[in-house]
Amino acid sequence: IVGGLGGRRSLAVAAMFADEYNTISATPDECRTRRAALSDACREHGRPPGSIRLSLMTTAILGRDAAEVRSRAAATAERMGLDDPAQLTDRERRRGVVGTIDEAAARLRELADAGIERIMLRNMCHDDLDAVGLMGELQQEVNR
């Protein structure tokens, strides 16, 4: 796995050596752009464009309902040293996976349509095991 933000150098290294390219906290449009750039790098280095998996690591703020999402956003903001949970939620709605299981599943489908083949969800509140359980529920929902 080679990671990066879709820059020319990291994509070239991935095209030469990697089985997977992992990017972080990207919008679906950024993922589409990075997928295209990765395909171009593969062609430049003599590899078939689809031969490298594109994955994404991003923050997840999940809840069973809107109130639980807000509560987790507040806890996440506190953990990250941020004063405004609403600002964090707005940012992560663009770049991450935020919402109820249904909303998060829709977001994962959107990311898959943008070229993401695997996603690594980051739970910033490491002692919140219920959030990890929700990730498992999200996985089951997406696999239906």
C-alpha positions as CSV (number, residue, x, y, z in Angstrom):
1,I,0.0,0.0,0.0
2,V,1.3,3.4,-0.9
3,G,-0.6,6.4,0.5
4,G,-0.9,10.0,-0.6
5,L,-3.1,12.8,-1.7
6,G,-3.0,12.0,-5.4
7,G,0.2,13.9,-6.1
8,R,2.4,12.9,-9.1
9,R,5.2,11.4,-7.0
10,S,3.1,9.2,-4.8
11,L,1.0,8.0,-7.8
12,A,4.2,7.2,-9.7
13,V,5.6,5.2,-6.8
14,A,2.2,3.3,-6.5
15,A,2.2,2.6,-10.2
16,M,5.7,1.1,-10.0
17,F,5.3,-0.9,-6.8
18,A,1.9,-1.0,-5.1
19,D,-1.1,-3.2,-5.1
20,E,-3.2,-0.4,-3.5
21,Y,-3.2,3.3,-3.3
22,N,-4.7,4.8,-0.1
23,T,-5.8,8.4,0.1
24,I,-7.3,10.3,3.0
25,S,-10.4,12.4,3.8
26,A,-11.4,13.1,0.2
27,T,-14.7,14.2,-1.3
28,P,-16.3,11.9,-3.9
29,D,-15.1,14.4,-6.6
30,E,-11.6,14.3,-5.3
31,C,-11.8,10.5,-5.3
32,R,-12.9,10.5,-8.9
33,T,-10.0,12.8,-9.8
34,R,-7.5,10.7,-7.9
35,R,-8.8,7.5,-9.5
36,A,-8.3,9.0,-12.9
37,A,-4.8,10.2,-12.0
38,L,-3.9,6.8,-10.7
39,S,-5.1,5.2,-13.9
40,D,-2.9,7.7,-15.9
41,A,0.1,6.9,-13.7
42,C,-0.5,3.2,-14.3
43,R,-0.5,3.7,-18.0
44,E,2.6,5.8,-17.8
45,H,4.4,2.9,-16.0
46,G,3.1,0.1,-18.2
47,R,0.4,-1.2,-15.9
48,P,-3.3,-1.8,-16.6
49,P,-5.3,1.2,-15.2
50,G,-7.5,-1.0,-12.9
51,S,-4.6,-3.0,-11.5
52,I,-4.2,-0.9,-8.3
53,R,-7.0,-0.8,-5.8
54,L,-8.0,2.7,-4.6
55,S,-8.8,2.9,-0.9
56,L,-9.8,5.8,1.4
57,M,-9.2,6.4,5.0
58,T,-11.7,8.9,6.5
59,T,-13.4,9.9,9.7
60,A,-16.7,8.3,10.6
61,I,-19.3,10.0,12.9
62,L,-22.2,7.6,13.1
63,G,-25.3,7.4,15.2
64,R,-28.7,5.6,15.4
65,D,-30.4,8.9,15.0
66,A,-29.6,12.6,14.5
67,A,-29.2,13.3,18.2
68,E,-26.7,10.5,18.6
69,V,-24.7,11.8,15.6
70,R,-24.6,15.3,17.2
71,S,-23.5,13.7,20.5
72,R,-20.7,11.8,18.8
73,A,-19.7,14.9,16.8
74,A,-19.4,16.8,20.1
75,A,-17.3,14.1,21.6
76,T,-15.1,13.9,18.5
77,A,-14.6,17.6,18.4
78,E,-13.6,17.6,22.0
79,R,-11.1,14.8,21.4
80,M,-9.6,16.7,18.5
81,G,-9.4,20.0,20.5
82,L,-12.0,21.8,18.4
83,D,-14.5,24.2,19.8
84,D,-17.4,23.8,17.3
85,P,-18.9,20.4,16.7
86,A,-21.2,21.7,14.0
87,Q,-18.2,23.0,12.0
88,L,-16.6,19.5,12.4
89,T,-19.8,17.8,11.3
90,D,-20.1,20.1,8.2
91,R,-16.5,19.4,7.2
92,E,-16.8,15.7,7.7
93,R,-20.1,15.5,5.8
94,R,-18.1,16.7,2.8
95,R,-15.0,14.6,3.3
96,G,-16.0,11.8,5.6
97,V,-18.9,9.5,6.5
98,V,-21.4,11.2,8.8
99,G,-25.0,10.3,9.8
100,T,-27.2,7.4,10.5
101,I,-26.6,3.9,9.1
102,D,-28.8,4.7,6.1
103,E,-27.1,8.0,5.4
104,A,-23.6,6.5,5.9
105,A,-24.5,3.6,3.6
106,A,-25.6,6.1,0.9
107,R,-22.3,7.9,1.3
108,L,-20.3,4.7,1.0
109,R,-22.1,3.9,-2.3
110,E,-21.3,7.4,-3.5
111,L,-17.7,6.8,-2.7
112,A,-17.7,3.4,-4.5
113,D,-19.2,5.1,-7.6
114,A,-16.3,7.6,-7.4
115,G,-13.8,4.7,-7.6
116,I,-13.2,3.8,-4.0
117,E,-12.8,0.0,-3.6
118,R,-12.1,-0.2,0.1
119,I,-12.7,2.2,2.9
120,M,-11.0,2.5,6.3
121,L,-13.3,4.3,8.8
122,R,-11.5,6.3,11.5
123,N,-13.3,6.5,14.9
124,M,-11.6,9.4,16.8
125,C,-13.1,8.4,20.1
126,H,-11.2,5.3,20.8
127,D,-13.1,4.3,23.9
128,D,-16.5,4.5,22.1
129,L,-17.0,0.8,21.4
130,D,-20.7,1.5,20.4
131,A,-19.4,3.5,17.5
132,V,-17.3,0.5,16.4
133,G,-20.5,-1.6,16.6
134,L,-22.2,0.9,14.3
135,M,-19.5,0.5,11.8
136,G,-20.2,-3.2,11.8
137,E,-23.9,-2.5,11.3
138,L,-22.9,-0.2,8.4
139,Q,-20.9,-3.0,6.9
140,Q,-23.9,-5.3,7.0
141,E,-26.1,-2.7,5.5
142,V,-23.8,-2.0,2.6
143,N,-23.3,-5.8,1.9
144,R,-27.1,-6.3,1.5
